[in-house]
Amino acid sequence: MIEGFILRTLDYQDHNKLLYIYTNQGIKSVLARGVKKLNSPFRHLTQSGHLISFEASKGNLPTLKNATLLNRYQALKQDIIKITMMHVVCELIYYNLTDDDDHEKLFNFLKKVLNALNDTPCPEDILMIFELKFFHFLGYGINLKHCQTCQTKHDLWFDVNSASLVCQQHAIKTHTLIGPKHHQILTWCYYIDIETYQPLQLEVKTTQVLFDVIEALQTMHMGTKPKSKAILRTLLTGGTS
């Protein structure tokens, strides 16, 4: 039995589901036979957003043999904003990981993120922490310590175009520049130990600016941003910009 988080499910034939499960060995595709039947013991277990312990057969498309529910993240799934954030996390993992990534480390971090997201009164913080640290897991370093040109640590702005800090002297005025108030929060999110995290309680406008920066970085490094992020932003602003 190994632990796994169900990223997504797809209906397969009349009563089956394909499960895409993230584990410490990467994403596993598992066929859950008969789980859509009312009498299936795995019917309510094989849902996206569940942490399970499972055993599967061998082969190109393994079949689910046994499974136990470890965490359904009940509080998270009762909150529309939190569950949308979970979908953002699932999208990032599903579409961006390769076999060569450090799945052991990322899987352990994912469990910490989900626990924090389940419990926190400020889920925006947790999502930004995950998104920024996810760049590191993918091998994209973000300079948040000094000017990329002269290494000064004073009077810094974040250059979204180059994904680095720059001082006033070396800032390129045609680039998108984010001031100290916002890049200091980015730095906090990038380096914080999520187990010692305390809520920031940010204003919605501040969160929107930070989301803009993170989404620009996602487009730059990953080629796209999670589709569920647009839904999340609508929920957070009530449909206003």
PEHUCOR-V712087 format. One record per residue. N is the residue number from 1. RES is the residue in one small letter. PSI is psi in radians with two decimals (* if undefined). D_CENTER is the distance of its C-alpha to the mean C-alpha in Angstrom with 2 decimals. Layout:
# PEHUCOR-V712087
n res psi d_center
N RES PSI D_CENTER
N RES PSI D_CENTER
This chain:
# PEHUCOR-V712087
n res psi d_center
1 m 2.31 24.99
2 i 2.72 21.49
3 e 2.56 18.32
4 g 2.65 15.55
5 f 2.18 12.72
6 i 1.88 13.61
7 l -0.74 11.00
8 r 2.83 13.80
9 t 2.66 17.59
10 l 2.35 20.45
11 d 2.44 24.02
12 y 1.96 26.46
13 q -2.78 30.16
14 d -0.78 31.65
15 h 0.11 30.23
16 n 2.87 27.51
17 k 2.54 23.75
18 l 2.20 21.64
19 l 2.33 18.68
20 y 1.86 15.76
21 i 2.18 14.84
22 y 2.24 12.53
23 t -3.14 14.81
24 n 0.04 15.79
25 q 0.09 17.68
26 g -2.92 15.11
27 i 2.21 14.71
28 k 2.33 17.95
29 s 2.13 19.66
30 v 2.33 21.96
31 l 2.10 24.64
32 a 1.78 25.24
33 r 2.34 28.85
34 g 0.19 30.36
35 v -0.18 27.43
36 k -0.09 28.17
37 k 2.55 31.64
38 l -0.51 32.44
39 n 0.16 33.80
40 s 2.28 30.92
41 p -0.27 29.86
42 f 0.13 26.28
43 r -0.86 26.13
44 h -0.06 23.95
45 l -0.62 22.00
46 t 1.09 20.57
47 q 2.60 18.15
48 s 2.53 14.50
49 g 0.15 12.43
50 h 2.44 15.08
51 l 2.16 15.25
52 i 2.86 18.54
53 s 2.26 21.08
54 f 2.84 22.72
55 e 2.37 25.45
56 a 2.74 26.00
57 s 3.00 28.96
58 k 2.89 29.23
59 g 3.10 29.49
60 n -0.61 27.72
61 l 1.54 26.30
62 p 2.60 26.30
63 t 2.40 27.27
64 l 2.17 25.85
65 k -0.65 28.69
66 n 2.63 27.53
67 a 2.59 24.55
68 t 2.35 24.01
69 l 2.22 21.50
70 l -0.68 19.92
71 n 2.23 17.69
72 r -0.08 17.26
73 y 1.05 15.44
74 q -0.81 18.31
75 a -0.66 17.86
76 l -0.79 14.32
77 k -0.09 15.77
78 q 0.02 18.71
79 d 2.01 16.87
80 i -0.63 16.12
81 i -0.78 13.83
82 k -0.72 11.73
83 i -0.56 11.71
84 t -0.66 10.77
85 m -0.66 7.64
86 m -0.65 7.01
87 h -0.63 7.99
88 v -0.81 5.67
89 v -0.79 2.75
90 c -0.73 6.17
91 e -0.80 7.36
92 l -0.77 5.60
93 i -0.82 6.74
94 y -0.71 9.85
95 y -0.15 11.10
96 n -0.21 10.68
97 l 2.67 11.67
98 t 3.00 15.40
99 d -0.40 17.84
100 d -0.09 18.39
101 d 2.82 15.05
102 d 1.45 15.17
103 h -0.57 13.86
104 e -0.85 15.73
105 k -0.76 14.06
106 l -0.66 10.42
107 f -0.74 11.28
108 n -0.68 12.93
109 f -0.70 10.20
110 l -0.76 7.87
111 k -0.67 11.03
112 k -0.71 11.53
113 v -0.80 8.32
114 l -0.69 9.36
115 n -0.75 12.87
116 a -0.73 12.37
117 l -0.63 10.70
118 n -0.61 13.62
119 d -0.42 16.17
120 t 2.59 15.53
121 p -0.12 17.61
122 c 1.28 15.37
123 p -0.39 11.84
124 e -0.69 11.38
125 d -0.83 11.68
126 i -0.72 8.97
127 l -0.77 6.32
128 m -0.66 8.23
129 i -0.81 8.52
130 f -0.84 5.08
131 e -0.76 5.28
132 l -0.75 8.83
133 k -0.45 8.95
134 f -0.60 7.02
135 f -0.74 10.14
136 h -0.73 12.28
137 f -0.57 11.25
138 l -0.10 12.14
139 g 0.21 15.31
140 y 1.85 15.12
141 g 2.45 16.84
142 i 2.11 16.87
143 n 1.96 20.23
144 l 0.48 20.09
145 k -0.61 23.38
146 h 2.95 26.29
147 c 2.31 27.70
148 q -0.32 27.01
149 t -0.85 30.70
150 c -0.03 32.76
151 q 0.17 30.48
152 t 2.64 31.63
153 k 0.28 29.46
154 h 2.57 31.19
155 d 0.99 30.81
156 l 2.58 27.45
157 w 2.71 25.35
158 f 2.13 22.05
159 d 1.88 22.80
160 v -0.59 19.96
161 n -0.64 21.99
162 s -0.06 22.22
163 a 0.76 19.02
164 s 2.83 21.45
165 l 2.52 23.54
166 v 2.61 27.09
167 c 3.00 30.16
168 q -0.65 32.41
169 q -0.63 34.82
170 h 0.13 32.44
171 a 2.42 30.28
172 i 2.00 30.65
173 k -0.41 31.50
174 t -0.13 30.41
175 h 2.85 26.79
176 t 2.03 24.19
177 l 2.33 24.51
178 i 2.27 22.61
179 g 3.03 24.79
180 p -0.68 24.70
181 k -0.70 23.58
182 h -0.70 20.18
183 h -0.38 19.69
184 q -0.61 20.57
185 i -0.72 17.64
186 l -0.76 15.35
187 t -0.76 17.23
188 w -0.80 16.83
189 c -0.64 13.03
190 y -0.60 13.14
191 y -0.19 15.74
192 i 2.48 15.46
193 d 2.02 15.64
194 i -0.37 13.33
195 e -0.26 16.29
196 t 0.18 18.59
197 y 2.43 16.49
198 q 2.41 18.64
199 p 2.44 17.71
200 l -0.52 18.45
201 q 1.02 19.59
202 l 2.67 19.13
203 e 2.68 21.10
204 v -0.72 19.58
205 k -0.69 21.07
206 t -0.77 19.56
207 t -0.71 16.02
208 q -0.71 16.85
209 v -0.77 18.09
210 l -0.68 15.05
211 f -0.70 12.88
212 d -0.80 15.66
213 v -0.85 15.39
214 i -0.72 11.70
215 e -0.60 12.26
216 a -0.71 15.44
217 l -0.67 13.93
218 q -0.75 11.58
219 t -0.68 14.82
220 m -0.83 16.77
221 h -0.57 14.97
222 m -0.23 13.33
223 g -0.19 15.94
224 t 2.99 13.92
225 k 2.74 11.17
226 p 2.33 9.39
227 k -0.58 12.45
228 s -0.22 11.13
229 k -0.62 10.57
230 a -0.69 14.39
231 i -0.76 14.92
232 l -0.79 12.96
233 r -0.62 15.10
234 t -0.72 18.15
235 l -0.69 17.58
236 l -0.53 17.23
237 t -0.04 20.34
238 g 0.41 22.33
239 g 0.03 22.75
240 t 2.68 24.17
241 s * 23.10
